[in-house]
Amino acid sequence: MICTIKTLDFQNMKYALSAKGKQWRVGEVIDICFLEGNISQKEFVKLAAQEWTQYANIKLKWDAPQDQSDVRITFRENMGSWSYVGTDSLFITPQNATMNFGWLDKSTVLHEFGHMLGLLHEHQNPDGGIIWNESEVLRNLSGPPNNWSEDMIRHNVLNKVLPNTTNGTKFDPNSVMLYFFPGAWTSTGKGTKQNNSLSDIDKQYISQLYPFPNKTIQNKKNLFKRIFG
């Protein structure tokens, strides 16, 4: 199952690992509201999403009032899993969701919150190594359960991005922002694996987007302590 990226109607969006100009301010408190969901669903999302804050200097404030929220979450199975990218959520009226979980597991929560922090699909990285078997991808995703149009398939899977419109790293096959694709979808017959946790590059990259101010200083102190005892 593949998530979709929600975009603002008035924008001509371009993609890669992270979209330029979509990041929150470093250290910002992001107010999050659940528009629906039971206690176990909410607690699962809170616990899984909080992992990003170990590496990104942002704060997730849960159960914010709806009219004061930046991010609003629903759990509607018939709508798939999706999120707006980064600060695009701020342009959505408080009555509407900015993130939905059509299915719920740790990798999906990490993935959608990665989008919320400004990250995009790893398979659309301009440095990506995937060469698609387009006819097979179009055939599969145009049928159930996705039932996507060709435009949606190209938007969410096939299209890569111009490097000068985004920030990014080399293609990371272990990124939580990369979904599983079967070998039949690629021209080489080699698919991708399902990644269920943040990769080392995910952690390093998000810490560069949202750096902790004292991290470099602390690392130097620890280095001196190891050398000089």
Rosetta blueprint (number, residue, H / E / L):
1 M L
2 I L
3 C L
4 T E
5 I E
6 K E
7 T L
8 L L
9 D L
10 F L
11 Q L
12 N L
13 M L
14 K L
15 Y L
16 A L
17 L L
18 S E
19 A E
20 K L
21 G L
22 K L
23 Q L
24 W L
25 R L
26 V L
27 G L
28 E L
29 V E
30 I E
31 D E
32 I E
33 C E
34 F E
35 L L
36 E L
37 G L
38 N L
39 I H
40 S H
41 Q H
42 K H
43 E H
44 F H
45 V H
46 K H
47 L H
48 A H
49 A H
50 Q H
51 E H
52 W H
53 T H
54 Q H
55 Y L
56 A L
57 N L
58 I L
59 K E
60 L E
61 K E
62 W L
63 D L
64 A L
65 P L
66 Q H
67 D H
68 Q H
69 S L
70 D L
71 V E
72 R E
73 I E
74 T E
75 F L
76 R L
77 E H
78 N H
79 M H
80 G L
81 S L
82 W E
83 S E
84 Y E
85 V L
86 G H
87 T H
88 D H
89 S H
90 L H
91 F H
92 I L
93 T L
94 P L
95 Q L
96 N L
97 A L
98 T L
99 M E
100 N E
101 F L
102 G L
103 W L
104 L L
105 D L
106 K H
107 S H
108 T H
109 V H
110 L H
111 H H
112 E H
113 F H
114 G H
115 H H
116 M H
117 L L
118 G L
119 L E
120 L L
121 H L
122 E H
123 H H
124 Q H
125 N L
126 P L
127 D L
128 G L
129 G L
130 I L
131 I L
132 W E
133 N L
134 E H
135 S H
136 E H
137 V H
138 L H
139 R H
140 N H
141 L H
142 S L
143 G L
144 P L
145 P L
146 N L
147 N L
148 W L
149 S L
150 E H
151 D H
152 M H
153 I H
154 R H
155 H H
156 N H
157 V H
158 L H
159 N L
160 K L
161 V L
162 L L
163 P H
164 N H
165 T H
166 T E
167 N E
168 G L
169 T L
170 K L
171 F L
172 D L
173 P L
174 N L
175 S L
176 V L
177 M L
178 L L
179 Y L
180 F L
181 F L
182 P L
183 G H
184 A H
185 W H
186 T E
187 S L
188 T L
189 G L
190 K L
191 G L
192 T L
193 K L
194 Q L
195 N L
196 N L
197 S L
198 L L
199 S L
200 D H
201 I H
202 D H
203 K H
204 Q H
205 Y H
206 I H
207 S H
208 Q H
209 L H
210 Y L
211 P L
212 F L
213 P L
214 N L
215 K H
216 T H
217 I H
218 Q H
219 N H
220 K H
221 K H
222 N H
223 L H
224 F H
225 K H
226 R H
227 I H
228 F H
229 G L
